[in-house]
């Protein structure tokens, strides 16, 4: 899953002991608040907010978008090398509000943002 999101982090992700992965993902999936959920995943080597967002999406597809440079470009946001938890929380809230106001699912919004950027031919 992590290799799909970013090939560059593969060696770091692979270095995580299985027990650490089980612990971090277990805490993330059981957490009741967004900050705790993503922070638990960020404890793993090689996992940044974009990868953590993909992990959350696959666990809870109705509740999370995937943070991606294409989606950010469509929103007029420049990509960064790292994203703090505060950025993720703001992005998540903005995506949820956009999806709600457009009357679409979060996944539909996420895919539309990605596609729009692709059609612009950048990212």
Backbone as CSV, one residue per row, in Angstrom:
resi,resn,N_x,N_y,N_z,CA_x,CA_y,CA_z,C_x,C_y,C_z
1,UNK,0.829,-1.188,0.000,0.000,0.000,0.000,0.872,1.250,0.000
2,UNK,1.877,1.286,0.855,2.756,2.451,0.926,3.561,2.611,-0.359
3,UNK,4.006,1.508,-0.937,4.773,1.570,-2.179,3.921,2.129,-3.312
4,UNK,2.624,1.852,-3.298,1.734,2.389,-4.322,1.685,3.918,-4.230
5,UNK,1.641,4.460,-3.014,1.511,5.899,-2.841,2.815,6.620,-3.160
6,UNK,3.931,6.073,-2.719,5.221,6.700,-3.005,6.331,5.662,-2.988
7,UNK,6.873,5.413,-4.141,7.924,4.406,-4.296,9.175,4.781,-3.496
8,UNK,9.460,6.077,-3.405,10.686,6.522,-2.727,10.772,6.084,-1.275
9,UNK,9.638,5.934,-0.617,9.670,5.604,0.810,9.731,4.103,1.076
10,UNK,9.718,3.295,0.038,9.664,1.841,0.207,10.713,1.297,1.186
11,UNK,11.995,1.668,1.085,12.967,1.119,2.040,12.692,1.521,3.492
12,UNK,12.270,2.754,3.697,11.965,3.204,5.059,10.756,2.459,5.618
13,UNK,9.721,2.337,4.806,8.518,1.638,5.238,8.829,0.185,5.557
14,UNK,9.642,-0.448,4.719,9.999,-1.851,4.923,10.804,-2.068,6.200
15,UNK,11.469,-1.027,6.676,12.276,-1.147,7.889,11.439,-1.137,9.172
16,UNK,10.175,-0.798,9.080,9.316,-0.786,10.267,9.095,-2.210,10.753
17,UNK,9.343,-2.462,12.036,9.038,-3.799,12.571,7.537,-4.071,12.490
18,UNK,7.173,-5.293,12.259,5.762,-5.654,12.141,4.960,-5.206,13.358
19,UNK,5.549,-5.370,14.533,4.842,-4.977,15.762,4.533,-3.477,15.768
20,UNK,5.458,-2.667,15.245,5.226,-1.220,15.190,4.099,-0.891,14.222
21,UNK,4.051,-1.590,13.107,2.990,-1.366,12.119,1.633,-1.754,12.706
22,UNK,1.588,-2.901,13.352,0.334,-3.372,13.960,-0.119,-2.386,15.045
23,UNK,0.820,-1.933,15.864,0.482,-1.001,16.940,-0.026,0.327,16.387
24,UNK,0.719,0.923,15.459,0.348,2.233,14.922,-0.980,2.178,14.168
25,UNK,-1.143,1.168,13.324,-2.395,1.081,12.572,-3.563,0.757,13.494
26,UNK,-3.338,-0.065,14.497,-4.401,-0.374,15.450,-4.864,0.863,16.186
27,UNK,-3.911,1.676,16.634,-4.275,2.917,17.333,-4.972,3.888,16.395
28,UNK,-4.492,3.962,15.151,-5.101,4.878,14.181,-6.542,4.481,13.887
29,UNK,-6.760,3.212,13.673,-8.101,2.754,13.316,-9.077,2.842,14.479
30,UNK,-8.567,2.769,15.695,-9.424,2.827,16.877,-9.642,4.251,17.398
31,UNK,-8.836,5.184,16.947,-8.911,6.559,17.462,-10.247,7.203,17.129
32,UNK,-10.677,8.065,18.028,-11.945,8.749,17.832,-11.810,10.137,17.251
33,UNK,-10.595,10.650,17.151,-10.435,11.988,16.586,-9.386,11.968,15.474
34,UNK,-9.541,12.905,14.553,-8.722,12.925,13.347,-7.231,13.144,13.615
35,UNK,-6.901,14.025,14.532,-5.494,14.311,14.807,-4.780,13.084,15.363
36,UNK,-5.411,12.389,16.286,-4.814,11.184,16.875,-4.685,10.095,15.830
37,UNK,-5.686,9.975,14.996,-5.697,8.938,13.957,-4.500,9.101,13.012
38,UNK,-4.305,10.301,12.490,-3.210,10.481,11.524,-1.858,10.494,12.227
39,UNK,-1.805,11.044,13.433,-0.535,11.086,14.163,0.009,9.689,14.439
40,UNK,-0.859,8.749,14.717,-0.413,7.373,14.963,0.274,6.796,13.726
41,UNK,-0.286,7.051,12.561,0.319,6.540,11.323,1.648,7.237,11.004
42,UNK,1.741,8.504,11.358,2.966,9.263,11.094,4.146,8.811,11.949
43,UNK,3.887,8.017,12.970,4.972,7.467,13.787,5.791,6.436,13.016
44,UNK,5.227,5.893,11.959,5.924,4.874,11.181,6.955,5.519,10.261
45,UNK,8.107,4.886,10.131,9.160,5.365,9.235,8.642,5.350,7.808
46,UNK,8.906,6.424,7.072,8.532,6.479,5.671,7.088,6.835,5.402
47,UNK,6.328,7.109,6.453,4.914,7.461,6.276,4.733,8.942,6.594
48,UNK,4.386,9.698,5.557,4.039,11.103,5.713,2.532,11.246,5.565
49,UNK,2.053,12.455,5.612,0.614,12.688,5.533,0.000,12.139,4.240
50,UNK,0.628,12.306,3.073,0.007,11.731,1.874,-0.196,10.214,1.973
51,UNK,0.797,9.493,2.446,0.664,8.042,2.590,-0.334,7.693,3.684
52,UNK,-0.275,8.403,4.797,-1.230,8.157,5.881,-2.658,8.406,5.401
53,UNK,-2.844,9.421,4.565,-4.187,9.695,4.053,-4.679,8.545,3.176
54,UNK,-3.780,7.947,2.411,-4.162,6.799,1.582,-4.526,5.601,2.461
55,UNK,-3.771,5.391,3.523,-4.092,4.300,4.450,-5.471,4.516,5.075
56,UNK,-5.747,5.748,5.476,-7.055,6.049,6.057,-8.166,5.877,5.029
57,UNK,-7.890,6.281,3.796,-8.893,6.099,2.743,-9.241,4.613,2.572
58,UNK,-8.236,3.772,2.511,-8.508,2.350,2.294,-9.213,1.707,3.485
59,UNK,-9.002,2.244,4.679,-9.707,1.731,5.859,-11.130,2.290,5.947
60,UNK,-11.285,3.561,5.564,-12.572,4.256,5.684,-12.852,5.039,4.399
61,UNK,-13.172,4.362,3.302,-13.279,5.043,2.004,-14.347,6.132,1.922
62,UNK,-15.343,6.082,2.756,-16.391,7.112,2.717,-15.997,8.370,3.488
63,UNK,-14.944,8.263,4.311,-14.612,9.347,5.234,-13.372,10.167,4.893
64,UNK,-12.540,9.667,3.970,-11.258,10.332,3.732,-10.918,10.499,2.268
65,UNK,-10.354,11.664,1.917,-9.749,11.830,0.601,-8.283,11.379,0.680
66,UNK,-7.650,11.262,-0.453,-6.217,10.958,-0.500,-5.495,12.258,-0.827
67,UNK,-4.595,12.673,0.051,-3.827,13.894,-0.198,-2.848,13.618,-1.330
68,UNK,-2.983,14.378,-2.403,-2.195,14.134,-3.598,-1.864,15.478,-4.245
69,UNK,-0.700,15.565,-4.885,-0.300,16.830,-5.511,-1.297,17.259,-6.584
70,UNK,-1.917,16.312,-7.265,-2.906,16.670,-8.286,-4.141,17.314,-7.651
71,UNK,-4.631,16.746,-6.579,-5.789,17.334,-5.900,-5.439,18.721,-5.373
72,UNK,-4.255,18.856,-4.813,-3.832,20.163,-4.304,-3.757,21.183,-5.430
73,UNK,-3.200,20.785,-6.559,-3.102,21.699,-7.697,-4.489,22.183,-8.117
74,UNK,-5.448,21.278,-8.161,-6.807,21.658,-8.551,-7.416,22.666,-7.600
75,UNK,-6.961,22.650,-6.365,-7.454,23.593,-5.357,-6.606,24.862,-5.281
76,UNK,-5.574,24.930,-6.131,-4.700,26.099,-6.144,-3.694,26.123,-5.013
77,UNK,-3.361,24.948,-4.475,-2.416,24.837,-3.363,-1.117,24.233,-3.871
78,UNK,-0.013,24.892,-3.583,1.291,24.369,-4.002,1.689,23.186,-3.115
79,UNK,2.229,22.128,-3.733,2.673,20.986,-2.927,3.895,21.344,-2.088
80,UNK,4.086,20.582,-1.030,5.220,20.768,-0.120,6.002,19.467,-0.047
81,UNK,7.147,19.511,0.577,7.896,18.268,0.786,7.344,17.502,1.984
82,UNK,6.824,18.222,2.971,6.179,17.579,4.122,4.925,18.376,4.482
83,UNK,4.010,17.688,5.135,2.743,18.299,5.521,2.522,18.076,7.008
84,UNK,2.310,19.149,7.767,2.024,18.971,9.193,0.588,18.460,9.387
85,UNK,0.334,17.921,10.553,-0.999,17.426,10.879,-2.026,18.540,10.705
86,UNK,-1.672,19.751,11.076,-2.611,20.873,10.943,-3.029,21.081,9.488
87,UNK,-2.107,20.903,8.552,-2.443,21.020,7.131,-3.461,19.945,6.748
88,UNK,-3.204,18.716,7.188,-4.122,17.618,6.883,-5.521,17.903,7.420
89,UNK,-5.597,18.374,8.643,-6.902,18.642,9.244,-7.662,19.722,8.478
90,UNK,-6.959,20.758,8.034,-7.592,21.803,7.238,-8.010,21.270,5.868
91,UNK,-7.157,20.482,5.241,-7.467,19.893,3.936,-8.682,18.976,4.046
92,UNK,-8.697,18.153,5.069,-9.802,17.226,5.292,-11.118,17.986,5.474
93,UNK,-11.102,19.009,6.301,-12.313,19.808,6.530,-12.769,20.495,5.243
94,UNK,-11.816,21.025,4.481,-12.165,21.703,3.230,-12.762,20.722,2.228
95,UNK,-12.182,19.542,2.101,-12.713,18.544,1.171,-14.104,18.082,1.596
96,UNK,-14.283,17.854,2.869,-15.601,17.431,3.348,-16.649,18.498,3.070
97,UNK,-16.292,19.753,3.276,-17.231,20.843,3.018,-17.515,20.978,1.521
98,UNK,-16.493,20.887,0.684,-16.699,20.953,-0.768,-17.604,19.827,-1.247
99,UNK,-17.355,18.625,-0.771,-18.174,17.476,-1.172,-19.620,17.675,-0.722
100,UNK,-19.793,18.124,0.508,-21.136,18.349,1.031,-21.860,19.410,0.207
101,UNK,-21.191,20.533,-0.049,-21.843,21.626,-0.776,-22.120,21.267,-2.237
102,UNK,-21.310,20.380,-2.815,-21.530,19.947,-4.201,-22.508,18.778,-4.285
103,UNK,-22.848,18.198,-3.139,-23.777,17.075,-3.126,-23.192,15.801,-3.700
104,UNK,-21.876,15.627,-3.494,-21.201,14.423,-3.983,-20.480,13.742,-2.830
105,UNK,-20.093,12.505,-3.056,-19.320,11.798,-2.042,-17.906,12.375,-2.000
106,UNK,-17.243,12.139,-0.898,-15.859,12.580,-0.757,-14.985,11.920,-1.818
107,UNK,-15.251,10.667,-2.126,-14.471,9.960,-3.146,-14.690,10.561,-4.534
108,UNK,-15.917,10.946,-4.829,-16.188,11.581,-6.123,-15.441,12.903,-6.226
109,UNK,-15.460,13.687,-5.154,-14.707,14.944,-5.148,-13.224,14.676,-5.340
110,UNK,-12.694,13.736,-4.610,-11.275,13.395,-4.667,-10.869,13.030,-6.097
111,UNK,-11.644,12.176,-6.732,-11.344,11.757,-8.102,-11.473,12.920,-9.086
112,UNK,-12.448,13.788,-8.861,-12.633,14.944,-9.740,-11.462,15.921,-9.627
113,UNK,-10.983,16.151,-8.420,-9.828,17.037,-8.237,-8.605,16.468,-8.945
114,UNK,-8.382,15.170,-8.802,-7.250,14.514,-9.455,-7.384,14.631,-10.976
115,UNK,-8.565,14.346,-11.502,-8.787,14.368,-12.948,-8.617,15.773,-13.519
116,UNK,-9.110,16.766,-12.811,-8.989,18.143,-13.281,-7.518,18.511,-13.464
117,UNK,-6.692,18.173,-12.502,-5.266,18.451,-12.594,-4.649,17.697,-13.779
118,UNK,-5.031,16.458,-13.934,-4.500,15.658,-15.049,-4.842,16.324,-16.380
119,UNK,-6.070,16.820,-16.495,-6.482,17.460,-17.733,-5.783,18.790,-17.959
120,UNK,-5.379,19.447,-16.877,-4.590,20.666,-17.021,-3.190,20.353,-17.545
121,UNK,-2.762,19.104,-17.339,-1.466,18.674,-17.854,-0.271,19.126,-17.057
122,UNK,-0.466,19.396,-15.795,0.665,19.822,-14.953,1.036,18.714,-14.003
123,UNK,1.117,19.044,-12.693,1.506,18.103,-11.634,2.269,16.996,-12.245
